[in-house]
Amino acid sequence: MDHERGTAGYMEYLPELLAESPEGGFLNEAVRAVALVALGNRGSLERLSLEGRKSYGRSLKGLRESLSRGDKGDGVLGGMMLLGQYELISGDKPASELWQSHSTGQRALISLRGPSQFETARGRALFRCAHIALQLKDLARRTGPSFAATDWPPEVFLAPHGRKLAELSSKVAIILNQARLLLEGKEGIGESLSSRTQAYEGHGMDWWVAVRSTAEEAWGMLGEGEAWEAWVPGHWRYEEAAGLHDLDIQDDSEYTYPSGGYDSEIDPMDILSAGPSTQAASGSGSQSGSQSRASSPDALPRSAFVFPNLLSGANWTSIWVMLCKLIETLIALHDALSSPLSPYPSSALFYPSQPQPSTFTPGGAGLTATPQALLMHKLRVYADKLISSFPYLFGEIDNEGRLVPGGHGKCVGAFFALWPLHMLGGVKVLSKEEKEWVLNRLESVGRVWGIRQADVLAGWRRRNPNIGKDAGVV
């Protein structure tokens, strides 16, 4: 970890907490539960998984006893987070409960711990780790932020860019919640004129003003998110690896490569005119053969990003997921504002924070992009960035951007890839083949790395292919 640069290790506080925890205590049992179920799942060793479940039960019992005594210490919060991680790895919870697992207890405990939890470096590290996990759940469920930006002192986050990111995430969660309340029941209603008109009937001017105001806020937040990307210091930045398809691959390599590309050189007007379901990766050979090869979980995208470390990669993918969710919300808001019942003329739908039309003209010289085309383009760009992140998270390329043999990655990298993969499975701009590649990758997290919740999430996506929401959203 490097505190001067604003970076830290994942669960950096855990060794110190374990040293203070009694043998057989709930924290030790929680660590044991996570380790055993992870090893058992990866090696298909049912005995280890069973021992992990037993440790989970003992840890949960001990944790409840500590809470009943009024214990609000660091070990209790650390134990809660570990038990939440156990449930993701074990896959014992249904998809409908994924984002709720232990999160209610964590929120309540953090509130009870109050300002005193920020007085020590360990307390601040615990809050950061819990805060990141809770923010992901907030974005998935669109129920508003667990904690507002005013709920923590500035020194909690190790550097200004980290603090700004936490503030942005809280603001985005607020906007997603506002949009959900306004548009609930109106998403996924179809594209026909009659269905769109029917969905927005009966609303007074106050509702339309609220939709317009939320859209303007969302445009502003999108601009802030893009400005943050340009503002972060060099040691947080990622680099693009050399073209993976140009590298010499050994004959015995386990990797195959998609014939088509998942690069971002996509004209959004093609997306709008053809529709995501009709897109297919280009390439030689028969269509079915090309698709099965390109959607294989062993296939690599045409470009890949190299991050300073895995935790940095997790931070960047969280940012891009957040921006994807924000853009999808903007698309839904714009759909309402551009309906026949909208009191706003189409010429008024270019918001002040939007780039000048001349900066984005996908229809060719002299043609101005509509807000919808611009949003679809931005969504495609961030989806491609997420796709380019997975080789590094899975340990398929090293810090120099070179391909490495399979099996050299770390489980935590696959853990970090779990929610971005699930979210991507519902992004409308991806082709059917790309979505299949995403779902195959998600299933490989369960098969190769033993994180069973990945199987649950992939199964939910396959049963609900046209739902842009995340599993567990109610």
Sequence and secondary structure as in RCSB ss.txt:
>XXXX:A:sequence
MDHERGTAGYMEYLPELLAESPEGGFLNEAVRAVALVALGNRGSLERLSLEGRKSYGRSLKGLRESLSRGDKGDG
VLGGMMLLGQYELISGDKPASELWQSHSTGQRALISLRGPSQFETARGRALFRCAHIALQLKDLARRTGPSFAAT
DWPPEVFLAPHGRKLAELSSKVAIILNQARLLLEGKEGIGESLSSRTQAYEGHGMDWWVAVRSTAEEAWGMLGEG
EAWEAWVPGHWRYEEAAGLHDLDIQDDSEYTYPSGGYDSEIDPMDILSAGPSTQAASGSGSQSGSQSRASSPDAL
PRSAFVFPNLLSGANWTSIWVMLCKLIETLIALHDALSSPLSPYPSSALFYPSQPQPSTFTPGGAGLTATPQALL
MHKLRVYADKLISSFPYLFGEIDNEGRLVPGGHGKCVGAFFALWPLHMLGGVKVLSKEEKEWVLNRLESVGRVWG
IRQADVLAGWRRRNPNIGKDAGVV
>XXXX:A:secstr
 BTTTTB  TTTTHHHHHHHS TTSHHHHHHHHHHHHHHHHHHT HHHHHHHHHHHHHHHHHHHHHHHTT  SHH
HHHHHHHHHHHHHHH  S GGGGGGTTHHHHHHHHHHHGGGGGSSHHHHHHHHHHHHHHHHHHHHHTS  SS GG
GS GGGSSSHHHHHHHHHHHHHHHHHHHHHHHHTT TT  S HHHHHHHTTT  HHHHHHHHHHHHHHHHHHHHH
HHHHHHS GGG  EE   GGGS   TT   B  SS   S   HHHHHHH GGG     SS HHHHHHHHTSTTB 
 S  EE SSHHHHHHHHHHHHHHHHHHHHHHHHHHHHTSTT SS GGG S TTS  GGG  TT TT    HHHHH
HHHHHHHHHHHHHHHHHHTTSB TTS B  TT S HHHHHHHHHHHHHHTT TTS HHHHHHHHHHHHHHHHHH 
 THHHHHHHHHHH TT  S TT  
